[in-house]
Amino acid sequence: MSFAGVRTLCARAAVLALSAPLLMAGPIPASAATIGDAMTPAVESESQVDFLPDSDADAKAPTPCTDLIPLGCFGPDTIRAAYGLQAVLDQGITGKGQTIVIIDAFQDPTLETDVAKFDGFWGLPPLKLTKYDRGIPPFDPTSKAQVSFSLEIAIDVEWAHATAPDAAIVLVQAKSENDTDLVAATEFAVDNNLGDVITQSFGEAEMCASPDVLAQQHAVFQQAAERGMTVFASSGDKGAARQSCDGKSLVFSVSTPASDPQVTGVGGTHLVAGAGGAYISEFAWNTPRGASGGGFSTLYRRPGYQAPFQENNKARGVPDVAYNADGASGFIIVWRGMRGVAGGTSAGTPQWAGIVALADQAGGRRLGAINKTLYHIAKSDAYSSAFHDITSGNNTFMGITGYDAKPGWDPVTGLGAPIVNNLIPLLIDGQG
């Protein structure tokens, strides 16, 4: 299949679209580091959503990914096989009775019809979706920030639903991409106890968020933990770097909110699978288009749960876990009626939220903040049965020297990618 030219949506939070007429090329200026500096989706300019305008998003029979793009991709069926999800779903653990909260900015005006096409394509049950509008403006197809977030919403909703198909989804739509508005949206979700698991696919360099925003954000995450809510955030797509606060360069930094100790940060891998999604191997995601975000916080000291895994007692390490993120082995989505393939750490984050929704159902309770449990599992003899430990690759990117993946935890892929059918009982047990 031939492809049309690729257009870059934006410098900080771009996706790539094939022949999508409402997208505009060129960079988006980033605001300076002030209160209200913008967080943007972790699908950054090196990540991609490749849309196929001549593909039929209304098709009822799944089309093999190799028919869509030469390098292949994952649908719900194959990713479930690769990570051990299908065995859990076959036991009737489907997320029923659980609610996943997705925090995003702006809106996706065709979300409901796109999700219906996505569900029809993959044979998923209808989605139970509730949306909260936090003062969003009318959709502007010429706004790169709005278009970028509308794509993020499609990825988050469709893939949280694909992972936990009977879980309800609550979408809280911040009025802008400013971090004050995104934190306020998260606060609204926690204050109103809107769900069991929260997923956030956005971030910025730690030095670009104001102290007031960081303090408010941390207080919200602590309150979420007290209410038994699990919180995830993507670790970013620029390796050991993030965009500088003026958007003109890269800086050595981890991403907030993923660096908060109450949050489970999700990094990226390249997953290699065989026929039907059979797991073959996995390594750290690092291509010219993007790399797994990770490193050490300058805001938070090393939490106790990381003490056995890294010697830097002055800094929290990021990420905690990982998931497939390479656009070359990405995930089918539907957006604006077009079928495409998405990558980036923001694609794995809602799927991790879905996994915990399954665990909440299986355990009959909210698991709450899970980092302590994850690291307890990693210390136990069960580690190799619960995680694919990623030991090759690095996150050096665009001239910013990063870190190497290695056995056990590392600041590239965390503890690794999940073996869901084995991990869920250990999460419920709480001690590994």
NORNORTA-V829665 format. One record per residue. PSI is psi in whole degrees, -180 to 180 (* if undefined). NEAR is the number of other C-alpha atoms within 8 Angstrom. Layout:
# NORNORTA-V829665
PSI & NEAR
PSI & NEAR
This chain:
# NORNORTA-V829665
135 & 6
159 & 3
148 & 6
177 & 6
154 & 6
136 & 8
141 & 10
128 & 14
-49 & 16
162 & 15
-34 & 13
-32 & 12
49 & 14
159 & 15
164 & 16
132 & 14
142 & 13
116 & 13
42 & 10
106 & 8
-21 & 5
1 & 6
148 & 12
143 & 10
159 & 8
161 & 8
153 & 9
125 & 9
137 & 7
143 & 9
163 & 10
172 & 8
87 & 11
171 & 9
125 & 10
7 & 10
145 & 13
132 & 10
145 & 11
161 & 11
147 & 13
-10 & 15
89 & 20
-173 & 17
-23 & 16
-18 & 12
176 & 17
148 & 16
109 & 12
113 & 11
147 & 13
92 & 12
-24 & 10
4 & 4
152 & 8
103 & 8
-12 & 11
3 & 7
140 & 8
-32 & 7
130 & 6
135 & 7
131 & 6
141 & 6
-31 & 10
-16 & 9
-17 & 9
-48 & 11
147 & 9
-30 & 7
-5 & 7
174 & 12
-177 & 14
138 & 13
175 & 10
-37 & 9
-45 & 10
-36 & 11
-34 & 11
-40 & 12
-43 & 13
-40 & 11
11 & 11
18 & 13
-37 & 14
-37 & 9
-33 & 8
-46 & 12
-37 & 9
-19 & 7
5 & 6
8 & 6
99 & 11
6 & 12
6 & 15
132 & 10
-2 & 8
160 & 13
129 & 14
128 & 17
125 & 15
125 & 14
124 & 15
176 & 16
157 & 14
-138 & 15
166 & 12
100 & 11
-16 & 6
21 & 9
-50 & 11
-44 & 6
-35 & 8
-42 & 13
-39 & 13
-40 & 10
-42 & 12
-46 & 13
-43 & 11
-37 & 11
-40 & 13
2 & 11
35 & 6
153 & 10
158 & 7
144 & 6
135 & 11
99 & 8
131 & 8
134 & 7
138 & 8
120 & 8
114 & 9
42 & 9
30 & 6
147 & 12
168 & 6
147 & 4
129 & 9
105 & 7
-8 & 9
-6 & 8
116 & 7
-35 & 12
-43 & 10
-42 & 13
-43 & 12
-44 & 14
-31 & 15
-37 & 12
-43 & 10
-41 & 13
-44 & 12
-47 & 15
-50 & 11
-48 & 14
-48 & 13
-38 & 11
-24 & 11
-41 & 14
-41 & 13
-33 & 10
-43 & 12
80 & 13
-22 & 13
4 & 12
145 & 15
153 & 12
131 & 14
123 & 14
116 & 13
119 & 16
105 & 15
153 & 17
-17 & 12
177 & 9
2 & 13
141 & 10
-30 & 13
-40 & 10
-38 & 12
-40 & 15
-40 & 11
-37 & 9
-42 & 13
-42 & 11
-41 & 10
-44 & 8
-40 & 12
-45 & 11
-37 & 7
7 & 6
52 & 8
-16 & 10
-175 & 12
-30 & 16
139 & 14
135 & 14
137 & 14
118 & 14
56 & 18
166 & 15
171 & 16
165 & 14
142 & 16
-37 & 12
-8 & 8
-11 & 12
140 & 15
154 & 11
-37 & 6
-44 & 7
-44 & 12
-40 & 9
-44 & 8
-43 & 9
-46 & 11
-39 & 10
-39 & 8
-43 & 11
-36 & 11
-42 & 9
-39 & 9
-44 & 13
-40 & 12
-29 & 8
4 & 8
15 & 11
138 & 15
136 & 17
130 & 15
152 & 17
146 & 17
146 & 17
-6 & 20
166 & 20
19 & 15
35 & 14
-133 & 18
11 & 18
165 & 14
167 & 15
143 & 13
166 & 11
-25 & 12
0 & 11
10 & 12
-12 & 7
-179 & 7
148 & 10
151 & 10
107 & 8
149 & 13
174 & 18
136 & 15
136 & 11
1 & 11
-26 & 16
-10 & 16
133 & 9
-20 & 8
-5 & 11
143 & 15
112 & 15
137 & 14
117 & 19
-170 & 21
148 & 19
170 & 16
116 & 12
130 & 12
122 & 9
155 & 11
-155 & 8
132 & 5
7 & 8
11 & 13
128 & 10
132 & 11
-57 & 8
176 & 7
143 & 10
168 & 11
136 & 18
120 & 16
105 & 16
173 & 6
-15 & 8
-14 & 8
162 & 17
155 & 16
125 & 21
140 & 19
158 & 19
-146 & 14
136 & 11
146 & 14
1 & 7
-36 & 6
134 & 11
162 & 10
123 & 12
156 & 8
-34 & 5
-19 & 9
-6 & 11
-40 & 10
-6 & 6
-20 & 7
144 & 9
-13 & 6
91 & 6
-3 & 9
-5 & 7
133 & 12
132 & 14
145 & 14
142 & 17
-178 & 19
-36 & 15
180 & 14
172 & 16
159 & 14
134 & 14
-12 & 18
125 & 16
-23 & 14
-13 & 8
46 & 15
-161 & 14
135 & 13
133 & 11
168 & 12
130 & 14
129 & 12
36 & 7
0 & 10
142 & 12
139 & 14
-178 & 13
124 & 14
148 & 15
-169 & 17
159 & 18
-22 & 20
-15 & 19
-32 & 16
-26 & 16
-49 & 17
-25 & 17
-36 & 12
-38 & 9
-40 & 16
-39 & 14
-43 & 12
-32 & 12
-40 & 16
-43 & 14
-39 & 13
-44 & 15
-46 & 14
-36 & 8
-12 & 8
21 & 6
163 & 6
138 & 10
-20 & 13
-156 & 12
124 & 13
-1 & 10
-44 & 11
-42 & 8
-42 & 11
-44 & 10
-29 & 11
-43 & 12
-43 & 14
-25 & 12
-14 & 8
173 & 8
-13 & 7
-5 & 9
-49 & 11
-18 & 8
-17 & 9
-22 & 14
146 & 12
106 & 11
121 & 10
118 & 15
6 & 10
150 & 9
177 & 10
177 & 12
32 & 19
131 & 13
132 & 15
41 & 5
-4 & 5
113 & 12
128 & 8
-135 & 12
163 & 12
142 & 11
146 & 14
170 & 9
140 & 8
-156 & 12
144 & 12
158 & 12
36 & 14
-52 & 19
14 & 21
-135 & 15
-11 & 15
-169 & 15
155 & 14
147 & 13
90 & 13
-43 & 12
-27 & 11
-30 & 10
-40 & 12
-47 & 12
-33 & 9
-37 & 12
-41 & 14
-41 & 11
-37 & 7
-7 & 8
-3 & 8
* & 14
